[in-house]
Structures are given as structure tokens and as C-alpha cells.
Amino acid sequence: MLLCMYSPEGQYVSRLNGAKLVGPKGVCAQRDGRGGGRVAVVDNRGCTVAVYDVSGTEGRQTGRLGTRGSGDDQLSAPQYCAFMPAESAELSPSVVVTDFHTHTVKVCSSD
């Protein structure tokens, strides 16, 4: 599935390149203050969260969080996500993910 970004006016901005998503559901974005930022996309059927760097003209996938399962670092049916600010400038922000089947909210490192 191809994911594209558009401006609030509806103008095409860029596309996100990375691994195939089988069931994208929730999305969140975070600006970095330098004209770029990051986007996280919940892959509900894939039981993962894909993280993209959108600082360039085409977003590139920089990470994938979670695997299928019910363990602490696994996702069973992720729904939505949000970036949580880092506690210091040296740390990357975390991604908070809601997981429907395990009735949990999980905090994942976005590194």
C-alpha cells in the first residue's frame, strides 16, 4: 500500500517509502522544528507500527515497532498511536500505541 502526504490545502507533498503495510489504521506525526519530522503508521493486520522520517522530499522508513503476539513488546491488534515527547534532547520520542485485543496501551521506543 502506497502512503502519500498532502498539505492542508490538498497539494501532494511526498510519499512514504518502506515495507508493505497490510492494514494501515492509525497515524500520527511529529515536526522536528527544522522543516521535517516523523510519521508513525499503525499496521493493524501486520501487528506493527512503521516509523518514517519525512525530512526529505520522500519519507523513508526508519523503524518498525512490535511483532505479532501478546508479550510486553508485541502487538495483537494495534489501533492508534501518538508520539510522546522525549524527556531530553538526546533521546528520541516514544510512540504510544493502543492495542485492542490485549486491552493495553503500550509505550515503545521509536529508535
Secondary structure as the mmCIF struct_conf table of DSSP 4:
data_model
#
loop_
_struct_conf.conf_type_id
_struct_conf.id
_struct_conf.beg_label_comp_id
_struct_conf.beg_label_asym_id
_struct_conf.beg_label_seq_id
_struct_conf.end_label_comp_id
_struct_conf.end_label_asym_id
_struct_conf.end_label_seq_id
STRN STRN1 LEU A 3 TYR A 6
TURN_TY1_P TURN_TY1_P1 PRO A 8 GLU A 9
BEND BEND1 GLY A 10 GLY A 10
STRN STRN2 TYR A 12 ASN A 17
BEND BEND2 GLY A 18 ALA A 19
BEND BEND3 VAL A 22 GLY A 23
STRN STRN3 PRO A 24 ARG A 31
BEND BEND4 GLY A 33 GLY A 35
STRN STRN4 GLY A 37 ASP A 43
TURN_TY1_P TURN_TY1_P2 ASN A 44 CYS A 47
STRN STRN5 THR A 48 ASP A 53
BEND BEND5 SER A 55 GLU A 58
STRN STRN6 GLY A 59 LEU A 65
STRN STRN7 ARG A 68 ARG A 68
BEND BEND6 GLY A 69 GLY A 71
TURN_TY1_P TURN_TY1_P3 ASP A 72 ASP A 73
STRN STRN8 LEU A 75 LEU A 75
BEND BEND7 SER A 76 ALA A 77
STRN STRN9 PRO A 78 MET A 84
BEND BEND8 GLU A 87 SER A 88
TURN_TY1_P TURN_TY1_P4 ALA A 89 GLU A 90
BEND BEND9 LEU A 91 LEU A 91
HELX_LH_PP_P HELX_LH_PP_P1 SER A 92 PRO A 93
STRN STRN10 SER A 94 ASP A 99
TURN_TY1_P TURN_TY1_P5 PHE A 100 HIS A 103
STRN STRN11 THR A 104 SER A 109
#
